[in-house]
Amino acid sequence: MHWPLCRSVGSLWVSLCTLLTLALAPVALAAQEAAPTEATEAAEPVPVRFRGVTLFDLNRGIGALDSAARAAAIERRLAAAAEDADAGLDSLRTIDRGDSTDLLLGTHLLLTITEEEARAAGRTRAQLAADRELVLAAAITRDREDRGYRQLLASALLSVVALLLFAAFCWLLLAALRRLTQRVHLAERRFATLLGPRLSKVVAPSAVASALAALARLVAIVIVVVALYFCAEFVLSRFPWTRGAAERLVELGSEALLWLGGGLLGYLPKALNLVLIVIVTRYLIRAARWVFQQVERGAVSFAAFYPEWAQPTFQIVRFLILAFAAIAAFPYLPGSGSEGFRGISLLLGVMVSLGAASAVANIIAGLVLTYMRPFRLGERVRIADTVGDVIGKDMFVVRMRTIKNVDVTIPNSLVLANHIINYSSSAASRGLVLHTTVTIGYDVPWRKVHELLCEAARRTEGVVADPAPFVLQTGLDDFYPRYELNAYTREPVRMSEIYSALHARIQDVFNEAGVEIMSPHYVAARDGNRTAIPDEYLPRDYRPAGFSLNWLWKRSQGGEQRA
């Protein structure tokens, strides 16, 4: 073998392969780039519309024009050719250009069909051109007929008739609505007469009538909107220039119905889950209500659980059940997975957390007060500086009525932060001690004062005899001792009345005994005033000491002389 010749042939072969690779590389790259484009265009066909009617779809571009630009150009050419009265349908023809086919109307080029486009449609170029020629001929014929004077006049008359029918329908609907409203108000008066004044306060006939009238107006508005939609679609479809808008209305309505129907069908499983959660929640609440009603009535009892705790505890249990139901139902709510729903939920959470701080504090304080049991409804209590009877309490406030018939509402957090004095809690079993203080001079024997005060308490209505009233001496001041009268009552709601009667009886009893209710003050010259000790402690021959006076005078002679 001749090695130099072999090396020359090998070098020549490698060079040829390299040149072929470099030459075919752009073609291969172009083919690779063109393939996805063709697939994309085939996957996304663009419709060609004329007067709002879709004629055919394009899935290929030509040159620098993509499918959308090519469809827009064809629509413009077709509109111009249809309005050209000199271009008759007999001038509609096809011209074979070798690798493409042109479709012309007179001198107007309507469209060009390529070999690739025909291959993608599964037809030959001649067959596809014939199909497009028939479609365009029918579209131009229909457009020219629609724009004829007779057809336009007939369309205008039909449109006027449709508008008149729509107006008559609206007038009849309005008349029916007025008559229905009159019947509702007439039924309202009859319903109020049947219910009577008491039940009318619970179920207000006027509110029911207003709701029914509002519902009737809403239904009437919906009916008018639907009728207007069909009337507008009918009128717009009569004229070639607005037929596209009519078709768009039909598409929008169809899309809306399909979207609504598809959404309802797709949401049906979630709706069933929501219904199941609502049913289970309702029966759980009903069961809890029944149990706590039995506890409140005393039919069921638990150790260290008071009947008055039943309703507050039921409210807590119901809140927990509803909270768990809301958590379970949240994923099944419409739009719960959208970002907008989450954003609104976050915003509402922030608003509630910022604005409900005091409300939450009152709720927690209400729970604490409920289970502390510092007072009950109807009891006489003092909260801070307010004295009155408890007439209501809930999760937020305590309501009191003072002895002056003034209703006071106190937030639970303020009640919990202040001291609470309950006058009624032990009054029935042990009695409430009413006490008042008087000061009598030292010249009156303390035993007599005790006797008189106890007698005044026994004469007072509302003071019980057992336990018996008693007196405490709470102080020995400079001029008088202090006597505190204590008397028992079992009617704390009459505290003010009993105090007033007790003070009146004290005056009566002391006046009958000839004892002055006064607090004496002394400016004593002890050599001559009577002592303040009671007579029973003084000697029988006691006499106040006289004054001792020393007189001084001067004689004219002999100096001072004392007498």
QUIMO-V815440 format. One record per residue. N is the residue number from 1. RES is the residue in three letters. PSI is psi in radians with two decimals (none if undefined). Layout:
# QUIMO-V815440
n/res/psi
N/RES/PSI
N/RES/PSI
This chain:
# QUIMO-V815440
n/res/psi
1/MET/2.50
2/HIS/1.76
3/TRP/-0.67
4/PRO/-0.64
5/LEU/-0.72
6/CYS/-0.75
7/ARG/-0.63
8/SER/-0.76
9/VAL/-0.71
10/GLY/-0.74
11/SER/-0.71
12/LEU/-0.68
13/TRP/-0.74
14/VAL/-0.70
15/SER/-0.76
16/LEU/-0.73
17/CYS/-0.70
18/THR/-0.75
19/LEU/-0.73
20/LEU/-0.67
21/THR/-0.78
22/LEU/-0.58
23/ALA/-0.64
24/LEU/-0.23
25/ALA/-0.83
26/PRO/-0.63
27/VAL/-0.75
28/ALA/-0.74
29/LEU/-0.71
30/ALA/-0.69
31/ALA/-0.69
32/GLN/-0.64
33/GLU/-0.59
34/ALA/-0.55
35/ALA/-0.85
36/PRO/-0.58
37/THR/-0.79
38/GLU/-0.71
39/ALA/-0.70
40/THR/-0.78
41/GLU/-0.68
42/ALA/-0.56
43/ALA/-0.37
44/GLU/1.34
45/PRO/2.58
46/VAL/2.18
47/PRO/2.54
48/VAL/2.06
49/ARG/2.56
50/PHE/2.07
51/ARG/0.65
52/GLY/0.02
53/VAL/2.30
54/THR/2.17
55/LEU/-0.91
56/PHE/3.06
57/ASP/2.58
58/LEU/2.32
59/ASN/0.24
60/ARG/2.54
61/GLY/2.99
62/ILE/2.13
63/GLY/-2.20
64/ALA/-0.11
65/LEU/2.22
66/ASP/-3.04
67/SER/-0.73
68/ALA/-0.80
69/ALA/-0.66
70/ARG/-0.70
71/ALA/-0.71
72/ALA/-0.69
73/ALA/-0.73
74/ILE/-0.70
75/GLU/-0.72
76/ARG/-0.78
77/ARG/-0.70
78/LEU/-0.68
79/ALA/-0.73
80/ALA/-0.70
81/ALA/-0.63
82/ALA/-0.56
83/GLU/-0.13
84/ASP/1.85
85/ALA/-0.41
86/ASP/-0.31
87/ALA/1.68
88/GLY/2.87
89/LEU/-0.38
90/ASP/-0.26
91/SER/0.10
92/LEU/2.10
93/ARG/2.92
94/THR/2.54
95/ILE/2.18
96/ASP/2.11
97/ARG/0.21
98/GLY/-1.20
99/ASP/0.03
100/SER/2.92
101/THR/2.25
102/ASP/2.48
103/LEU/2.11
104/LEU/2.62
105/LEU/1.83
106/GLY/-2.15
107/THR/0.03
108/HIS/2.12
109/LEU/2.07
110/LEU/-0.89
111/LEU/2.91
112/THR/2.35
113/ILE/2.20
114/THR/2.89
115/GLU/-0.71
116/GLU/-0.67
117/GLU/-0.75
118/ALA/-0.67
119/ARG/-0.68
120/ALA/-0.53
121/ALA/-0.08
122/GLY/0.40
123/ARG/2.90
124/THR/2.88
125/ARG/-0.67
126/ALA/-0.73
127/GLN/-0.77
128/LEU/-0.64
129/ALA/-0.70
130/ALA/-0.72
131/ASP/-0.81
132/ARG/-0.59
133/GLU/-0.72
134/LEU/-0.72
135/VAL/-0.77
136/LEU/-0.67
137/ALA/-0.77
138/ALA/-0.71
139/ALA/-0.74
140/ILE/-0.71
141/THR/-0.81
142/ARG/-0.68
143/ASP/-0.75
144/ARG/-0.61
145/GLU/-0.69
146/ASP/-0.51
147/ARG/0.14
148/GLY/2.74
149/TYR/-0.74
150/ARG/-0.78
151/GLN/-0.71
152/LEU/-0.69
153/LEU/-0.76
154/ALA/-0.71
155/SER/-0.69
156/ALA/-0.75
157/LEU/-0.77
158/LEU/-0.65
159/SER/-0.74
160/VAL/-0.74
161/VAL/-0.74
162/ALA/-0.73
163/LEU/-0.70
164/LEU/-0.71
165/LEU/-0.69
166/PHE/-0.75
167/ALA/-0.74
168/ALA/-0.69
169/PHE/-0.75
170/CYS/-0.68
171/TRP/-0.78
172/LEU/-0.70
173/LEU/-0.70
174/LEU/-0.72
175/ALA/-0.74
176/ALA/-0.66
177/LEU/-0.74
178/ARG/-0.74
179/ARG/-0.69
180/LEU/-0.69
181/THR/-0.72
182/GLN/-0.74
183/ARG/-0.65
184/VAL/-0.77
185/HIS/-0.59
186/LEU/-0.75
187/ALA/-0.52
188/GLU/-0.79
189/ARG/-0.73
190/ARG/-0.71
191/PHE/-0.71
192/ALA/-0.66
193/THR/-0.70
194/LEU/-0.68
195/LEU/-0.64
196/GLY/2.98
197/PRO/-0.59
198/ARG/-0.92
199/LEU/-0.43
200/SER/-0.47
201/LYS/-0.54
202/VAL/-0.89
203/VAL/1.67
204/ALA/2.02
205/PRO/-0.58
206/SER/-0.69
207/ALA/-0.73
208/VAL/-0.75
209/ALA/-0.72
210/SER/-0.71
211/ALA/-0.74
212/LEU/-0.71
213/ALA/-0.72
214/ALA/-0.69
215/LEU/-0.71
216/ALA/-0.71
217/ARG/-0.70
218/LEU/-0.76
219/VAL/-0.69
220/ALA/-0.71
221/ILE/-0.73
222/VAL/-0.75
223/ILE/-0.72
224/VAL/-0.71
225/VAL/-0.73
226/VAL/-0.76
227/ALA/-0.69
228/LEU/-0.65
229/TYR/-0.85
230/PHE/-0.65
231/CYS/-0.78
232/ALA/-0.71
233/GLU/-0.69
234/PHE/-0.80
235/VAL/-0.78
236/LEU/-0.54
237/SER/-0.17
238/ARG/-0.40
239/PHE/2.46
240/PRO/-0.53
241/TRP/-0.42
242/THR/0.11
243/ARG/-0.53
244/GLY/-0.71
245/ALA/-0.66
246/ALA/-0.76
247/GLU/-0.64
248/ARG/-0.65
249/LEU/-0.76
250/VAL/-0.73
251/GLU/-0.75
252/LEU/-0.76
253/GLY/-0.75
254/SER/-0.75
255/GLU/-0.69
256/ALA/-0.76
257/LEU/-0.74
258/LEU/-0.71
259/TRP/-0.76
260/LEU/-0.80
261/GLY/-0.76
262/GLY/-0.68
263/GLY/-0.72
264/LEU/-0.76
265/LEU/-0.72
266/GLY/-0.51
267/TYR/-0.16
268/LEU/-0.79
269/PRO/-0.72
270/LYS/-0.66
271/ALA/-0.67
272/LEU/-0.69
273/ASN/-0.72
274/LEU/-0.74
275/VAL/-0.72
276/LEU/-0.74
277/ILE/-0.73
278/VAL/-0.75
279/ILE/-0.82
280/VAL/-0.75
281/THR/-0.75
282/ARG/-0.79
283/TYR/-0.55
284/LEU/-0.73
285/ILE/-0.71
286/ARG/-0.70
287/ALA/-0.76
288/ALA/-0.70
289/ARG/-0.74
290/TRP/-0.77
291/VAL/-0.82
292/PHE/-0.45
293/GLN/-0.69
294/GLN/-0.66
295/VAL/-0.71
296/GLU/-0.63
297/ARG/-0.23
298/GLY/0.01
299/ALA/-0.51
300/VAL/2.36
301/SER/2.59
302/PHE/2.63
303/ALA/2.32
304/ALA/0.44
305/PHE/2.00
306/TYR/2.58
307/PRO/-0.58
308/GLU/-0.17
309/TRP/-0.15
310/ALA/-0.93
311/GLN/-0.82
312/PRO/-0.69
313/THR/-0.65
314/PHE/-0.70
315/GLN/-0.69
316/ILE/-0.80
317/VAL/-0.72
318/ARG/-0.71
319/PHE/-0.75
320/LEU/-0.72
321/ILE/-0.78
322/LEU/-0.64
323/ALA/-0.81
324/PHE/-0.63
325/ALA/-0.70
326/ALA/-0.71
327/ILE/-0.73
328/ALA/-0.56
329/ALA/-0.29
330/PHE/-0.81
331/PRO/-0.33
332/TYR/0.02
333/LEU/2.58
334/PRO/2.24
335/GLY/0.25
336/SER/-0.40
337/GLY/-0.03
338/SER/2.73
339/GLU/-0.62
340/GLY/-0.74
341/PHE/-0.74
342/ARG/-0.70
343/GLY/-0.75
344/ILE/-0.69
345/SER/-0.74
346/LEU/-0.73
347/LEU/-0.78
348/LEU/-0.68
349/GLY/-0.75
350/VAL/-0.73
351/MET/-0.74
352/VAL/-0.74
353/SER/-0.60
354/LEU/-0.66
355/GLY/-0.23
356/ALA/0.35
357/ALA/-0.83
358/SER/-0.65
359/ALA/-0.75
360/VAL/-0.69
361/ALA/-0.71
362/ASN/-0.64
363/ILE/-0.81
364/ILE/-0.76
365/ALA/-0.65
366/GLY/-0.70
367/LEU/-0.76
368/VAL/-0.78
369/LEU/-0.62
370/THR/-0.79
371/TYR/-0.24
372/MET/-0.54
373/ARG/0.88
374/PRO/-0.35
375/PHE/2.89
376/ARG/2.97
377/LEU/2.40
378/GLY/-0.13
379/GLU/2.63
380/ARG/2.12
381/VAL/2.88
382/ARG/2.14
383/ILE/1.99
384/ALA/-2.03
385/ASP/0.17
386/THR/2.22
387/VAL/2.27
388/GLY/-3.06
389/ASP/2.41
390/VAL/2.06
391/ILE/-0.12
392/GLY/2.61
393/LYS/2.48
394/ASP/-2.81
395/MET/-0.16
396/PHE/-0.72
397/VAL/2.89
398/VAL/2.31
399/ARG/2.28
400/MET/2.66
401/ARG/2.08
402/THR/3.05
403/ILE/-0.25
404/LYS/0.22
405/ASN/0.66
406/VAL/2.15
407/ASP/2.22
408/VAL/2.26
409/THR/2.15
410/ILE/2.19
411/PRO/2.54
412/ASN/-0.63
413/SER/-0.63
414/LEU/-0.64
415/VAL/-0.78
416/LEU/-0.48
417/ALA/-0.17
418/ASN/2.88
419/HIS/2.59
420/ILE/2.18
421/ILE/2.10
422/ASN/1.99
423/TYR/-0.26
424/SER/-0.27
425/SER/-0.65
426/SER/0.08
427/ALA/-0.67
428/ALA/-0.62
429/SER/-0.78
430/ARG/-0.25
431/GLY/2.55
432/LEU/2.27
433/VAL/2.07
434/LEU/2.40
435/HIS/2.54
436/THR/2.69
437/THR/2.37
438/VAL/2.72
439/THR/2.14
440/ILE/2.55
441/GLY/2.82
442/TYR/-0.28
443/ASP/-0.24
444/VAL/2.22
445/PRO/2.39
446/TRP/-0.55
447/ARG/-0.66
448/LYS/-0.68
449/VAL/-0.74
450/HIS/-0.78
451/GLU/-0.77
452/LEU/-0.74
453/LEU/-0.75
454/CYS/-0.66
455/GLU/-0.72
456/ALA/-0.69
457/ALA/-0.70
458/ARG/-0.49
459/ARG/-0.18
460/THR/2.26
461/GLU/2.32
462/GLY/-0.26
463/VAL/2.26
464/VAL/2.67
465/ALA/-0.44
466/ASP/2.04
467/PRO/2.63
468/ALA/2.61
469/PRO/2.71
470/PHE/2.85
471/VAL/2.40
472/LEU/2.38
473/GLN/1.93
474/THR/-0.04
475/GLY/2.62
476/LEU/1.64
477/ASP/-3.10
478/ASP/-0.60
479/PHE/-0.23
480/TYR/2.69
481/PRO/2.80
482/ARG/2.25
483/TYR/2.21
484/GLU/2.02
485/LEU/2.26
486/ASN/2.19
487/ALA/2.58
488/TYR/2.51
489/THR/2.71
490/ARG/0.35
491/GLU/1.31
492/PRO/-0.43
493/VAL/-0.23
494/ARG/0.43
495/MET/-0.89
496/SER/-0.73
497/GLU/-0.74
498/ILE/-0.69
499/TYR/-0.78
500/SER/-0.79
501/ALA/-0.65
502/LEU/-0.76
503/HIS/-0.66
504/ALA/-0.73
505/ARG/-0.61
506/ILE/-0.78
507/GLN/-0.75
508/ASP/-0.85
509/VAL/-0.76
510/PHE/-0.66
511/ASN/-0.69
512/GLU/-0.60
513/ALA/-0.06
514/GLY/0.46
515/VAL/2.20
516/GLU/2.36
517/ILE/1.67
518/MET/2.83
519/SER/1.69
520/PRO/2.69
521/HIS/2.43
522/TYR/2.43
523/VAL/1.64
524/ALA/2.32
525/ALA/1.71
526/ARG/-0.26
527/ASP/-0.39
528/GLY/-0.23
529/ASN/2.70
530/ARG/2.49
531/THR/2.71
532/ALA/0.07
533/ILE/2.42
534/PRO/2.66
535/ASP/-0.61
536/GLU/-0.32
537/TYR/-0.01
538/LEU/2.69
539/PRO/2.71
540/ARG/-0.58
541/ASP/0.44
542/TYR/2.29
543/ARG/2.43
544/PRO/2.44
545/ALA/2.48
546/GLY/3.02
547/PHE/2.49
548/SER/1.99
549/LEU/2.41
550/ASN/2.11
551/TRP/2.44
552/LEU/2.29
553/TRP/2.99
554/LYS/2.34
555/ARG/2.79
556/SER/-0.52
557/GLN/2.53
558/GLY/0.04
559/GLY/-2.75
560/GLU/2.66
561/GLN/2.19
562/ARG/2.42
563/ALA/none
